[in-house]
Amino acid sequence: MEELTPAKVFAGLLASLFAVHQWTPVYIERTLTVASFFILIDLITGAWSAALSGRLTSSALRQKMAAKCVQYFCIVAVGSGVSILAGNWTFVYMAIFFVCGTEALSIIENAQTLEKNGVNLGPLSPFLSKIQQFFDLSSKLGKSNDNQNKAKDGDKNDNQTELP
């Protein structure tokens, strides 16, 4: 068996990308490009936020980024498999949009952390304050619904009688 060298691995990956490029629709490629930019922006804002917070270590950053990329690869791979079985691109498209949505939330969280650490985000500040108000309201509503459900469950348990 031949020895596996980095040049051979790179050549194999390049050939795989070229092969995938031949049968992937243009709109999927463009959506993957957008998702890649979201991941890149999240990486930059996350590293910046961690540096300002004093939590930046290169090994932790590498581990988190590698784990995130593996998770996203798995999500898109499952979406691709289901899309191939179904005969349309809907599922891979949904998987890519899930990645974009997750990254958008992470970028917003990083921007809020940057703002708390004193970075002036200019026109983004009013948007972030509205988002924070929305999250605060959502968490309050969620907690009140949880308390109501617990109270209802408690009432149901009080009304139940034990069997002999």
ABEGO torsion letter per residue (X at the ends): XBBBBAAAAAAAAAAAAAAAAAABBAAAAAAAAAAAAAAAAAAAAAAAAAAAAGABBAAAAAAAAAAAAAAAAAAAAAAAAAAAAAGBAAAAAAAAAAAAAAAAAAAAAAAAAAAAAGBBAEAAAAAAAAAAAAAAAAAAAAAAAAAAAAAAAAAAAAABBBBX
